[in-house]
């Protein structure tokens, strides 16, 4: 007997909506499509036309390449770097993620040799004088600050900015924009991106500020064609879109539209419950649609999905043995992986979960196994689509919205194309698939529209920070800094696109907002003794400029006032964590839970900085509250408590705690650079890093402590 439930979808009540037992099936129209599934024959590599055009273009100017994920953009960078290297030049390859930088470093080491390669990510510093450097964009930006300060040019003859669409990232886009503004025009830039809707606009801006042509190379054809599918709750697969000749809009196929607009559709699962993933996997397995990436709404959904897959087992004994041996090999230096609660599922079911709440080592293990084709499925949040090489034959959508850190919003075309870019592995698949799964948060017509939509445009995210102002004042007058801000993408958009609603909404009617926010920061730095009235940095301003972190002024003020402990590395790490944590925390503790020395340090720092924080707030600058629990967590971790003990104290997910520790270490790394001004603090910062950067926080790659 079929069960039924009463649910609400939007304003409609779906009374007695039944959900049947799933039985694998496929619409007859899919027979020809499924017949194309298979592994392509190995052929000698022949560059695509767009790749050759890009390599040629970079010899004549800057170049912005937009092409689908997996289309071979990295090959363009490799060839151009090789040309520079063979001429005795130096190249910088910058990416947004440490994990991606690590991956490129491993890849490039096979091509150029370890002796010619260096890596700089903050966590890693290896062979920094090498002719080819791989690193994060923040490190490249910081090197540009240093070069300007010393009156030198960056030691590079060519720069690659990978994932260039990060220019439009709300939090980190300013770093990309700063690099593009500060980089000397003599150094050509190659920008690589899968998803930029206004590439020519960005190129025109770059040409205007760098005085050299920026050539756009666009490739819209996917290397592996994408075919969209829909799975009915009965288990039957249908084409998502109509395949009728002349159907330019690619409307939903008749049966899918009938389901999407049905007031009483059958359901896959009861309300607010996850669907039967094991049964969905069985359908995909029958039609050779594995491996698959399931994009889910939350970390909890990713973890809970594993429980719904217990009937999905590996029948091939050789494959199971191969998987087990590889897991053993990869986890040899990370005992925490062996104790992971999903370890048995990974080994026995060939499935895993991947999200930011997990330890770096676990995520790296999942990524490696998936890339090597040893897993059938991964349940992931949409963040896995941004920059990690994580391909599959099929990507599965259960939601048509995405959490942006504050709220759930419908997927835009850029986000959608990033996610579908993981479907179809070049050299391993003739065809890739998108599978739409019906549910409460799935807008099927929206997915149909997004499939053929153009990528969204990206806009400037330029913003003034105290760290930016301090570093620019090392080598520029206030007037020169205002001239630099005039070169921003935001200024260009306002000047060139005055009639466009988007630029008005984002930046206002004119570009005076940039000058005003800079002046506000400058005046506050003058008021608090970091900048002279003539715009030159004071001695305090000069050393504070080396704190290239989120809250440089509060930490600088803490040192000026002598608030931070000098002789205890664990206590120093704990106090620095106060300025790293961005989450609200429950600071209620039982009597006796707080070490007296820690409590004394905490209240000394909090009370001592209160007047300065109040002044910042009165002048209109955001000030985050200082929570005790994250700070206590780092104190106990640095004092030798076990991972399990500090997890309980922190009340955080493992990945969040690891990120808190890594960010604290990054702040300590900057404090370590203040050897000439605060030698004791710098020494203790180095010792604190050694205390907190240990298993299971550090990844396989290790961590530089020099």
N, C-alpha and C positions, 0 to 999 in steps of 0.2 A: 504494500500500500504506500502511495506517495505521501510524504509529509507536506504540510503547507503552513505558511506563516502570513501574518498581516504586517506589511512594512510600509514605510513612507519614503517616497522618492520625490524630493522637492516638495511641492504642495499636493502631490497626488498620493492617495492611499491605494496600495496594491493589495487588495484583500485576497487571502487564501492563495498567495502566489506559490505554486508548487515547485519543488526541485527534484528532478528524476535521478535515477541511478545512471552514471556515466558509462557509456559503451563506445569504444573507439569506432569512428566512422568518418567518411570523407565524401563530400559532394563529388559527383562524377566529373565535374569540370576541372577538378584538381588532378586528375589522373595524368594528364600530359605534363603538368607543372612538376609533380612529384617524380616523374620519370627523369627529369633533368638533374635530380639530386645526385651528387657523387663528388669524387675528388678529381680535379683536373690533372691531366698528364703533365709531368714535369717537362718544362721547356726552358731553353736558354732565356735569360732575362733580356728583354728588349724595352728600353725606356719609352714611355708614352710621349706623344708630341708635346704635351703641356710641360712635362718634366724638362725636355730639351730646351724649350722656349725659356723656361725659368732660369736654367743654368746660363743661357746666353744673355738673358736680361740683366743679371746681377753684374755682368761685366760693363754694363752701360749706365748703371745707376742703382738705386734701391729697388727692392722688389717685394711685392705683397702677393703671396700665393694663397688662393682659397681653393680647396679641393675636398671631396668627401673623405671621411675617415677611412684609412686603409688604402688610399689611392697612391701612396708612395711619396709623400712630401719629404720624408726624412732622406730619401735618396738624393733629392736636390741639395739638401744641406751637406750630405756626405761628399758629393762631387765638388761642390764649391769650396768646402773646407780643404779637400785634397789639393785643389789648385793653389789655394793660398799657402798651404803647408809646403808644397813642392817648390814654391818660389821663395821659401825661407820666411814666410809671414806667420802671423799669429792669429788665431781665431777663438771666438767666445761663443759658446752655445748656451743660451739661457732658457730655462723652462720654469713654469709656475710652481711645480711641486718637487719636493725633495725626492719622493719616490720615483718620479719620472726622470729626474736628473740622475739618480742612481742607475736606473734602467738604461739610459742613454750612455752613461759612462761604461757600463759593462758591454754594451753593443759596440761602442766606438773603440774600446780596447782591442776588440778582435780585428778591427779594420786598420787602425793607425798604430797599434802597439802601446802597451802601458807606459813605456818610457817617454812617449810623446804626448801623454794625456794627463791632465790634472782634474781634480774635482773640488769645488767650493760650494758647500750648501749650508754652512753654519755648523751642522753636525759633523761634517767631514771636511778635512783640509789635507789633500794629498797632492804632492808635486805641483805647488801653486805657480812655479815658474815655467811650466811646460808650455810648448807652443800652441797646444789646443786645450782649452779649459771648458769643462762642462759645469754648470752651476745654476743656482736660482737667480731669478731676476732681482731680488733684493740685494744679493751680493754684488751683482753687476752695477746696480744703482749706487751702492756704497763705494765701489771702486771709482765711479765717476765723481762722486763727492771728493774723494781723496785726491784724485788727479787734478781737479779744479783748484783745490786748496794748495797743492804743491806747485801749481802753475805748469803742470805737465799734461800731456795727452794720454789717454788710455792706452795701455800696452796691448793693442789689438789692431789688426788690419781688416777684420771682418767680424760682424756680429749677427748671430741668428737669434731671433725671438720666436720661440715655439709657442703654440697656443695663443696666437696674437689676439684672439677675441677677448682675452682677459683684460684688454684695454677698457672694456666696458664693465668690468667687475666692480661692483659698488664698493667693496672693501679694499681691493688690491690694484684696481685699474690705475690709480695714481702712480704706482711704481713704473708701469709700462710707459705711461705718458712722460714721466720725468726722464726716463732713459732716452726716449725719442727726441726730447727737447735738448738734453745736455750732450748727447753723443756728437762728437765732432763730425762735420760733413765729409771729411776725408775717409771716414770709416763706413763702408757700405753696410746696409741693413737688409737682411733677408727675413721677412716675416712669414710665418706659416700658420694657417688656420683652416679649420674645416667649415667654419660657420661665421661668415661676416656678410651682412646684407648690404652694407654701404661701403664696400671696399674702395671704390673709386673716389668717394668723398674723403676717406682717410688718406688715400694716396695723394690727392690734391693738397690736403693740409700739409703732409710731410714735404711735398715738393716746395710748398710756399715757405716753410721755415728752414729747410736744409739747403735750398738753392741747387738741388740736383733732382732730376726726374725720378719719380717713384713709379715703376711699371707694375701694373696689375696683371697677373696671370690667373685666369679663372678656369676651373675644370668642374663641370657639373655632373658628368657621368660617373656613376658609382663603378668601382672596379668589379664588384659582385652585385648583380641586379637584386633588388628587394621586391619580394612578393608579400602583400599583406593578407593575413588570414583572420578569421573570426571563429572562435570555438563556442558552439551552442552548449547550454547546460546538459544536453543529452550526450555530449561527447563527440558530436559530429563537427568536422571542420568545413568551413565555407570560405570562398573568396570574400574578402572584406569589401572590395570595390567591384563595381560593374565593369565587365570587360567588353562591352558592346562597342563596335567600331564607331569612331566619331564622337565618343563620349569624352570630351575634353576635360570636363570637371571631375571626372572619375567619381561619380556618385556612388553611394553605398549600393551593394548588390541587393536585389529584390528581397531575398530571404533575410538578409541582415537588417535592412531597413524595416522589414516587417517586425522583427524582434525589437529593434531600437525604439520604435514608436508604439509598441504594444503597451496598453495600460495595465495588463496583467501578465508580464513576461515570466517565464520559468526562471528560477534562481539556481545558482550553483551551490549556495550555502545559506544557512539561516542568517538573519540580520546581524551585522557586526561580528561575523565569524569569518575565518579564512576559508577559502575554497579547498576542495580535496586535491591538493597538489600532487599527491601520489598518482591519482587517477589521470590528472592532466599530463603528468610525465609519461604514463603508459600510452596515452594517445600520441604524444610526440615521438615516443620510442617506436611505436608501430610504423609510423610514416617516415622514419629516419630524419626527424627534425631536431635531434639532439646533436651537440650540447646546446643548452639554452641558458640565457640570463633572464631571471624574473626580476623586474623592477617593482619594488614594493614601497609602500608609503612611509614606513617607519622602521627603526632598528628592531623594535620588538616584533614586528611582523616578519622580518627576515629570520630572526631566531626561532619564532614559533612555527614558521613554515616547515622547518625541518621535521617537526613532530608529525606533520601530515604526510610524510613521505616514507614511512616505515615499511610500506609494502613495495617500495622500489628497491630492488636488490640487483647486484651485479651477478649475472648468470655465468659470465665468462671467467673461468678460474685463472687463466693466464693474465687477463687484464687486472683482476683483483690483486694478484701477486705483484704485478708491475706497479700498481698504485701504492700498495703497502710498502714496497721497497723504496719507492721515491719519497714517500712521506717520511720514512725512517731516515733517509739520507738528508733531507732538508731540515728535519727537526733535531738533528744530532747535537747541535750546539744551543738548543733552546728547550730545556726541560719543561718549561711552562706549557709548551704546545702539547706535550704528551698528556698533560692533565686537563686540557681544555674539554669542557662539557660536550662539545660537538665532535670530539676526536673520533669516537667510534662510528658516528654517522658518516663522517668524511671517509673513513677507511672502508666501511661496509656498504655504503649506499652510493658513494661517488658523488655526493652533493655537499655544499657548504654555504654558509652565510658570510657576507662581506659588507661591513659598514664601519663608520667612524667610531663606534663604541667598542671596537676590538683592538687588541694589541697590534702594533706594527708587524711583529713577526708572524702572527696568525694571518693577517691580511696578505702579507707577502707570500706566505705558503699557498693560500687560495689562488692568488694571481698566477703563481708559477705553475701550479697543477692545471689550472684552466687553460693557460696559454699553451701548455704542452699537450693538451687534448686528453687529459686523464680524468676529467670530471664530466658528469652528465649535466649538471645544473648548478648554478649559483643564484642565491637569493640576495639581492643587493638593493641598496637605496640608489637614487639617481646620481649620487656623487661619483659612483664608479665610472660614469660615462665621460667624466671630465679629465682626460689626460692619461689615464692608465690603459696600457695595451691589454685589452681584455676581450678578445673576439669570441663569437659563438656562431652557430648556424642560425639560431633563432633568438630573437629578443621578445619577451613576453610583457605586455602592459596590463596591469590591473587597475591603474588609476590614470586619469587624464589631467591630474593636477600635480603640483610639486610644492614641497615646503621650502621656502626661501630663507628660513631662519627666524621668521616672524609670523608668517601666515601661509596658508595654502592658496596658491593661485593657479589658474589654468596653465598648462604647458604652453610656452610660446614655440615658434618654429625652430629657433636656435636650439633650445633645450631638447626638443623632440628629435631633431636631426642628429644631435650629439649621441642620443641614446640609440637611435636606429642605426647609427654608424657602426655599432658593434655587431650588427647582423651580417653574416657572410664573411668568411675568412679568405683573404686573397691567397691563392695557391692551394687552398684546402676545400673550397666550395665553388660550385658552379652558380649557386643561387643562395640568397639569404632570405630569411622570413621574419616578418613581424606578426605576432599573434595578439589580438585584442581579446581580453577576457572580460565578459560582462560582470558588472557589480555596481554597488552603490555609488562608487566614486569614479565610474567610467562613463565618460560622455562619448559614445561611439561616433556620432556625427562629427564631433570635433577632431577625433583621431583621423577620420576620413579626410577632413580638410587639411590637416597638418601634413599628410603624406606628400602632397605635391605643392606645399607652400614654400615660398622663398624664405631664406634665412632672415631673421630680424636684424634691423640696423643696430649698431652699438653707438653709445654716446660717451662723451668725456666724463670721467669721474674725478677730475682734478680737484684737489682740496688742499688747503694750507694746514700744515702741522708744525708744532714747535720744533721737531727734529729737522724738518725741511728748512725752516727759516734759519736755524742755528747753523746748519751745514752750508747753506748758500751764502750766509754772511761771512763765512771763512774766506771767501774769495770774491765776493761781490758787494757792491754798495746797495742800499735799499732801492735806489733808482734802477740799478741794473737788474735787480731781482724782479721789479715790476715789468721791465722789458722782457724778461724770460717768461713771466706769466702771460704776457701778450702773445706769446707763441703757442699757448695751449690750444688743444683741440676745441675746448669750450669757446675760447675767443674767436676761433675760426668759424665755428658753427653760428655764433651770434652775428658775426659780421657778414657771412655769406648766406645765411639762411634766416634772415630777419622775418620773413613771412611765414616760416614754418612754425606750427604750433608746438612741436616737440622742443625746439630750442628755447622758446619762450617759457614753456612749462618747467624745463630743467634749470635754466640759468637766469631767467628774468629778461627784461627788455634790453639790457646792455651788459657790457663786460666789466663794469665798475665793481661788481661783487667780488671779483678776484683781488683787485687792488685793495678793497676795503677789508677783506678778511686777512690779507697779508698785513695791513697796517694795524689791525686789532692785535694780531700776534706780536708784531714788532713793539708796539706800545707797551704791552704787558711785559715783554722781556726787558724793556728799558726800566719799567716801574720796579721790577724785582731784581735788578742788578746783573742781568746777563748780557745786556747790550748798553754801550755808551749812548749818550744823546746824539752823537754824530753818526750813529749807525754801526760803529765798530764793536766787535765782541769784547767784553771784559774777559779777564782771566777765567772767571767762572763760566762764562759763555763758551770759551774755547774748549775747556775739558768737557763741559756738558754736551757739546756737539758730538762727542764720540759715543754718546748714549743713543744709538739709533734704534730706539725701542718705542713702544706705544705711549708710555708715560715718562718721558725723560725728565721733565721738570720736577715732578714729585720726588723721584729718586735722587735727582741732583740736589734738591732742597734738603732731603734727608741726610745726605753727606755733608752739606754745608753746615747743618745744625748738629752734626755728630750724633745722629739718632740711631744709626745702624751698628750692630755689634761688630767689633773689630777682630776678636780673637776666637770666635766660635763659628766655624763654617756652616754647621747645621742651622744655627740661629740666623745667620746671614741669609742662607737659602730661603728659610721660612719667611723672613721679612720681605725679601724681594718678590716672593709669590703673591704678596698682597697687591702688587701692581700689575700682575699677570692675569689673575683670575677675572673673568667677565661674567660669571654665573652667580645668581643669588644662592646663598648657602644658609642652612639651618645652623645657627650658632648656639643652640641650646646644648649644654653639656651637663653631665652629672657631676656632683661635687667630688673633687679629687681626680677628675679625668685630665686636668690641665697641668702640665709641668710648670712649676713656679717660675723658672728662668724664662720659659717661653712666654708666659703670661705677662711678665714684667716688660720684655722686649716689645710685645704686641702693643700694649697700652702706651709705652713710651713713644713708639713710632706714630701711632694713631693720634695721640694727644699733641705731640710735637708738630705734626703736619696740619693740624686742624686750622690754624689761622691762614696758612698758605692756601689750603684747599678752599676755604671760605672765600678768599680773595679771588681765586680762579672762578669760582661759581658766580660771584658778584660781577665779574667782568664778562660773563657770558660764555665761559668755557666749560665743557662737561667734566664732571668729577664723579668717578665711580666710587661706591661705598667700599670700605675695606672689611672683608669678611674673615673671621678667625678660622673657620674649619679648613679651608684649603691650605692656609698657612701652617696650621697644626699638622696637617697631613704630610706636607713636605718636611717639616721638622722631624716627625717620627720616622719618615723614610730615610732622611739623611742621618738619623741617629741609629739606624740599623734594624728597624722593625721589618718584619717580613712583608712581602707583597700582599698576602691575604689580610694581614693586620691593618695595613694602611688603606686597603680597599674598604674595609668596614668603617674606618674613621672617616674617609672621604665622602662616602655615600655617592660615589661616582661610578660610571661604567669604566671598565678597564681602559678602553681607548681614550676616554676623556681624562682619566688620571695620567696616562702616559703622555698625552698632549700637554697637560699642566706641567709635568716634570720637564718635558723638552723645551717648553716656552720659558720656564724658569731658568733652565740651563742657558738658553739663548741670551736672556737678560744678564745672567752672571758672566757670560762671555764678554759682553760689552763692558761690564764693570772691571773685568780683568785687564782691559786695555788702559785703565787709568793708573798704571803703575807709577808714573812720575808724580802724580798728585796725591793719590791715596795708596801707597805701597802695601800697607797691611791689608786693606780691603781687597785690593787686587789679588794678593796672595791667597787670601781666604776664599775669594770667589773661585779661583782655580781648584782649591781643595774641595769646595762645596760641589763643584761640577763632578769631581771624581766620586763623591759620595752618592749623588743622585742618579748618575748615568750608569746604571748597571742592569743586569737581567731583572725583569723581562722587558725593560723599556727600550734598551738599545736594540737595533735591528741587526741582521746578519752582517751588515756592512761594517759595523763597529762605529766608534765615535772618536773624533780627534780631540785630544785634550791638551794640545800644545799651546 
